[in-house]
Amino acid sequence: MQDSQEYRDKKNYFEKIITLYGRNVVVEALQDSSIEVHKLHLSTSNKTDGAIKEILALAKKRDIEVTYHEKNTLSRISKNAKQDQGVAIDIISKSYRSASEIKEMPSFRLIALDGIHNPQNLGMIIRSCAASTLDGIILPKKNSAKISPLVIKASAGTLFKLPIYYCDNLEDVLQNQSDADIYALSSHAKRSIYDITPSKKSIFVLGNESEGVSPEVIKLCNKAISIPMQRGVESLNVAITASLIAFMS
Amino acid sequence: MQDSQEYRDKKNYFEKIITLYGRNVVVEALQDSSIEVHKLHLSTSNKTDGAIKEILALAKKRDIEVTYHEKNTLSRISKNAKQDQGVAIDIISKSYRSASEIKEMPSFRLIALDGIHNPQNLGMIIRSCAASTLDGIILPKKNSAKISPLVIKASAGTLFKLPIYYCDNLEDVLQNQSDADIYALSSHAKRSIYDITPSKKSIFVLGNESEGVSPEVIKLCNKAISIPMQRGVESLNVAITASLIAFMS
C-alpha cells in the first residue's frame, strides 16, 4: 500500500510537468523564481555562446539539474524540433491539479475544453478565466493543444494563476459528475446562457470551433445552452465564448 | 450648392471603399455577389495563369472595371507589396457609415477603438460586436489597423454585418457628443462595468493593449470604468474586453 501511495505521488508530480523550449522562454523561466523547475535539457550540438552561457549560469545559481542529449533526443523531449533551439526545460505547474479532485469539491463553476487545438485560443481562454471568478478549467490531454510557449504568450503570464484540472479524456471526468449541471455550449440550443441559474456544481463544455462539442462528450452533458447572436452571425470565437461564460454574473 | 452635395456624395462613396489584395481574397470577393465591387486592379507583370484567368473571367461576368498598373503602382494601391500577388480589388462596404451620422441618432450603444493595431484583435472585435446588440463600432483612420484580408479572416465573414462608423480621428467625434456617456475602459478605474446603468447614448472607448486609451482621448471621456479582475490578473485581451461590453445586458 505504501508503494502504491508513493507511486501515485510520483505520478502526480510528473503529471504537473510542462516542458517548454526555446532559448528566450528557458531564460525567462529560469529568471522567474516563482517557477519551480524540474530539469534543464540541452543538446550536445549547442555551441556555448552567450545564450547558452546565460542559461547555464542561471541553472547553476538555482542549483537545477542539467542533462545533455543528442540533438534528436532533445527534439523528442521538446516535441518541437523546429523551434526548440537545442534547449528545453521541465517546469512544475503548481496550478495543475488532477481532475479526480473535482468529485470531492462541494461546489464549483468550471469550463471544460473539448478539442481546443489553437494555442492562441487556449492562452486567451486561460487569461480570461484566470481574471474571472470561475474556479478553473478542465483540460484533457486527448484532443487539446499542448501547453507550449505559444500558449503561455497568449495567456499573458496567467497560466500559473488559474487551477487547471488535467485528465486523460473528458468523458471519464464528466461521467463522475452525475450531481452537476453539465452544459454543452451549442449554437443550436434554444436556451440562452443568460436565462440559466447555475447550480452549486456547474460545468460548461466548450467544443472545437469548427466541429463543436464532440458526440461522445455531448452524451454526457445534461443541458444545452447557446449565446444569443444578432445579425445572422453564426458563431463566436471560442475564447470569446469562454470569456462571456467566465464573466457571467 | 449642388456641386457641393455632389462632392460630398462622391467623397462618401470613396470613404466606403476598402482595398483588398491577394489572389484568393480577390477570387472570393468576386464570387460573392453580395459584395459590391468598385474596381479590380492588376499588375502588368502578372503572368496570365489559372488564377489570373479565373479573376478576369469573374470580373467579366460581373461587368467589373479592370485597370492595369506597373508593379510599383499596384503595390501603392494594395499598400502590401509582399502579399498582394499582383492583384487588388476595391470593394464598397455597405456597413461603413460616416461617424458624423452619430450626432443625429436619438440613442446608441457604441464601442470606439483608440489604437487597435493588431488585425486579429480588430477582426475578433468586429465578429463579437456584430453578434451582439451593440449598435456599431467607431473606427478612426488614425491609429487603427487597416481593414485587410487578415482582419476579414478574423472577423469570420461578419465585417459587412456591423455598422462601422469611420472618422479621421476619434477626438473630433467624441467632442461632438456632449450629451452622451463616454466611458474610458481603464484597469485603474474603481467603478466596475457591472455597476453602471448605461444611458440612452453610451460610447465605450477601448485603448491599445499596451498603452490603454490615449491621453487626448481620455480627456474627452466623462466616465472611467474597469472590468473587475481576480487572481492579480492585470489586463484582458482587448477583443475579450470589447466582447464583455458588447454582451453586457
Chai-1 contact restraints between the chains, C-beta under 6 A:
chainA,res_idxA,chainB,res_idxB,connection_type,confidence,min_distance_angstrom,max_distance_angstrom,comment,restraint_id
A,M124,B,N237,contact,1.0,0.0,6.0,A-B,restraint_1
A,S128,B,I240,contact,1.0,0.0,6.0,A-B,restraint_2
A,A130,B,R231,contact,1.0,0.0,6.0,A-B,restraint_3
A,A130,B,V233,contact,1.0,0.0,6.0,A-B,restraint_4
A,A131,B,M229,contact,1.0,0.0,6.0,A-B,restraint_5
A,A131,B,Q230,contact,1.0,0.0,6.0,A-B,restraint_6
A,A131,B,V233,contact,1.0,0.0,6.0,A-B,restraint_7
A,A131,B,L236,contact,1.0,0.0,6.0,A-B,restraint_8
A,T133,B,Q230,contact,1.0,0.0,6.0,A-B,restraint_9
A,T158,B,V233,contact,1.0,0.0,6.0,A-B,restraint_10
A,K161,B,R231,contact,1.0,0.0,6.0,A-B,restraint_11
A,M229,B,A131,contact,1.0,0.0,6.0,A-B,restraint_12
A,Q230,B,A131,contact,1.0,0.0,6.0,A-B,restraint_13
A,Q230,B,T133,contact,1.0,0.0,6.0,A-B,restraint_14
A,R231,B,A130,contact,1.0,0.0,6.0,A-B,restraint_15
A,R231,B,K161,contact,1.0,0.0,6.0,A-B,restraint_16
A,V233,B,A130,contact,1.0,0.0,6.0,A-B,restraint_17
A,V233,B,A131,contact,1.0,0.0,6.0,A-B,restraint_18
A,V233,B,T158,contact,1.0,0.0,6.0,A-B,restraint_19
A,L236,B,A131,contact,1.0,0.0,6.0,A-B,restraint_20
A,N237,B,M124,contact,1.0,0.0,6.0,A-B,restraint_21
A,I240,B,S128,contact,1.0,0.0,6.0,A-B,restraint_22
A,I240,B,S243,contact,1.0,0.0,6.0,A-B,restraint_23
A,S243,B,I240,contact,1.0,0.0,6.0,A-B,restraint_24
A,L244,B,F247,contact,1.0,0.0,6.0,A-B,restraint_25
A,F247,B,L244,contact,1.0,0.0,6.0,A-B,restraint_26
